[in-house]
Amino acid sequence: MKIDSVTLSRFPEAIKIQNNEQNKVSFSDVLKESIQKVTELEKEADKEVEKLAKMESQDIHNTMIAMEKADMTFQMMMQIRNKIISAYEEIMRMQV
């Protein structure tokens, strides 16, 4: 059984992709874009920490906010990964 596409009209990332591909969103595209978003947030947090460490910025609040955003998105990505793996394992246990 092959699963080709999933429509995710409630997610902002999916809406942008849907407009480009006429309501066809592949699951892998949504995952790739989400992983890129997590990576961008982690890089942003690293830059804020580096600025604070070099004393280029005295704003610890924005640094902590950037770090928490990156941490929460990473944790959410890991939970989604865990759900995908458990769903795959459950499908593999099904008898055909």
One Martini backbone bead per residue (centre of mass of N, CA, C, O) as a GRO file, in nm:
protein
   96
    1MET     BB    1   0.096   0.036   0.024
    2LYS     BB    2   0.046   0.373  -0.091
    3ILE     BB    3   0.138   0.701   0.019
    4ASP     BB    4   0.127   1.017  -0.122
    5SER     BB    5  -0.082   1.227   0.027
    6VAL     BB    6  -0.135   1.522   0.236
    7THR     BB    7  -0.377   1.729   0.381
    8LEU     BB    8  -0.282   2.054   0.551
    9SER     BB    9  -0.476   2.330   0.597
   10ARG     BB   10  -0.396   2.424   0.911
   11PHE     BB   11  -0.106   2.469   0.820
   12PRO     BB   12   0.107   2.714   0.726
   13GLU     BB   13   0.311   2.546   0.563
   14ALA     BB   14   0.095   2.402   0.386
   15ILE     BB   15  -0.031   2.646   0.249
   16LYS     BB   16   0.217   2.734   0.090
   17ILE     BB   17   0.243   2.467  -0.068
   18GLN     BB   18  -0.045   2.452  -0.186
   19ASN     BB   19  -0.031   2.703  -0.366
   20ASN     BB   20   0.198   2.572  -0.547
   21GLU     BB   21   0.048   2.255  -0.572
   22GLN     BB   22  -0.259   2.230  -0.578
   23ASN     BB   23  -0.335   2.066  -0.299
   24LYS     BB   24  -0.037   1.922  -0.283
   25VAL     BB   25   0.094   1.731  -0.007
   26SER     BB   26   0.369   1.604   0.115
   27PHE     BB   27   0.493   1.458   0.388
   28SER     BB   28   0.796   1.515   0.336
   29ASP     BB   29   0.770   1.824   0.303
   30VAL     BB   30   0.669   1.885   0.586
   31LEU     BB   31   0.911   1.763   0.734
   32LYS     BB   32   1.136   1.931   0.606
   33GLU     BB   33   1.027   2.210   0.691
   34SER     BB   34   1.027   2.154   0.995
   35ILE     BB   35   1.330   2.097   1.022
   36GLN     BB   36   1.422   2.373   0.917
   37LYS     BB   37   1.288   2.538   1.141
   38VAL     BB   38   1.446   2.416   1.375
   39THR     BB   39   1.726   2.496   1.270
   40GLU     BB   40   1.678   2.802   1.266
   41LEU     BB   41   1.617   2.832   1.571
   42GLU     BB   42   1.891   2.722   1.667
   43LYS     BB   43   2.067   2.937   1.527
   44GLU     BB   44   1.940   3.181   1.665
   45ALA     BB   45   2.013   3.096   1.953
   46ASP     BB   46   2.319   3.085   1.909
   47LYS     BB   47   2.352   3.385   1.838
   48GLU     BB   48   2.243   3.498   2.106
   49VAL     BB   49   2.452   3.361   2.288
   50GLU     BB   50   2.702   3.483   2.154
   51LYS     BB   51   2.632   3.778   2.209
   52LEU     BB   52   2.624   3.748   2.517
   53ALA     BB   53   2.918   3.636   2.554
   54LYS     BB   54   3.048   3.901   2.396
   55MET     BB   55   2.880   4.162   2.487
   56GLU     BB   56   2.680   4.271   2.249
   57SER     BB   57   2.454   4.186   2.457
   58GLN     BB   58   2.204   4.252   2.735
   59ASP     BB   59   1.965   4.057   2.629
   60ILE     BB   60   1.835   3.791   2.802
   61HIS     BB   61   1.543   3.755   2.712
   62ASN     BB   62   1.583   3.691   2.408
   63THR     BB   63   1.767   3.453   2.457
   64MET     BB   64   1.566   3.277   2.617
   65ILE     BB   65   1.345   3.272   2.405
   66ALA     BB   66   1.511   3.139   2.179
   67MET     BB   67   1.582   2.884   2.340
   68GLU     BB   68   1.288   2.790   2.397
   69LYS     BB   69   1.195   2.765   2.109
   70ALA     BB   70   1.402   2.555   2.023
   71ASP     BB   71   1.330   2.343   2.240
   72MET     BB   72   1.026   2.307   2.176
   73THR     BB   73   1.054   2.227   1.877
   74PHE     BB   74   1.231   1.982   1.928
   75GLN     BB   75   1.036   1.827   2.112
   76MET     BB   76   0.807   1.814   1.906
   77MET     BB   77   0.961   1.661   1.689
   78MET     BB   78   1.013   1.409   1.866
   79GLN     BB   79   0.714   1.338   1.913
   80ILE     BB   80   0.644   1.298   1.618
   81ARG     BB   81   0.846   1.076   1.567
   82ASN     BB   82   0.729   0.878   1.776
   83LYS     BB   83   0.447   0.857   1.642
   84ILE     BB   84   0.541   0.751   1.371
   85ILE     BB   85   0.679   0.495   1.476
   86SER     BB   86   0.430   0.375   1.620
   87ALA     BB   87   0.254   0.361   1.366
   88TYR     BB   88   0.439   0.177   1.204
   89GLU     BB   89   0.441  -0.059   1.408
   90GLU     BB   90   0.135  -0.106   1.398
   91ILE     BB   91   0.117  -0.170   1.096
   92MET     BB   92   0.320  -0.414   1.107
   93ARG     BB   93   0.122  -0.586   1.303
   94MET     BB   94  -0.065  -0.622   1.089
   95GLN     BB   95  -0.295  -0.832   0.938
   96VAL     BB   96  -0.356  -0.941   0.590
   0.00000   0.00000   0.00000
